[in-house]
Amino acid sequence: MIYLLMLFMLLSGYYTFTFGISQIKGKNRLGGFSTIVIAIFGTIAPMVILYMKSK
């Protein structure tokens, strides 16, 4: 069940990451970079905490 939840979190993080890429392509470099950083930290940190608590 935890791995299914992690997959869902990864998919939502991927959507946010691709939005950041499209912002960079649309000449909004600062907004795109900020969105990518938030997507990475907002996806990886909860997954690590969830995995550590399950063990």
C-alpha positions in Angstrom: 0.0 0.0 0.0 2.9 2.4 0.8 4.4 1.8 -2.6 1.2 2.6 -4.3 1.0 5.9 -2.4 4.6 6.6 -3.3 3.8 6.0 -7.0 0.9 8.5 -6.7 3.1 11.1 -5.1 5.7 10.5 -7.8 3.2 11.0 -10.6 1.9 14.2 -9.1 5.5 15.5 -8.7 6.1 14.6 -12.3 3.2 16.8 -13.4 4.6 19.7 -11.4 8.1 19.1 -12.8 6.8 19.2 -16.4 5.0 22.4 -15.7 8.3 23.9 -14.6 9.9 22.7 -17.8 7.1 24.4 -19.8 7.6 27.6 -17.8 11.3 27.6 -18.8 10.4 27.1 -22.4 8.0 30.0 -22.2 10.8 32.3 -21.2 10.0 32.3 -17.5 13.3 31.0 -16.2 13.0 32.0 -12.5 9.5 30.7 -12.2 10.3 27.4 -14.0 13.4 26.8 -11.9 11.5 27.5 -8.7 8.7 25.2 -9.7 11.2 22.4 -10.5 12.9 22.8 -7.1 9.6 22.8 -5.2 8.5 19.7 -7.2 11.7 17.8 -6.4 11.7 18.6 -2.7 7.9 18.4 -2.4 8.0 14.9 -3.8 11.2 13.3 -2.5 10.9 14.5 1.2 7.5 13.0 1.9 8.4 9.8 0.1 11.6 9.4 2.3 9.7 10.2 5.5 6.9 7.7 4.6 9.4 5.0 3.8 11.4 5.6 7.0 8.3 5.5 9.1 7.1 2.2 7.5 10.4 0.4 8.4 
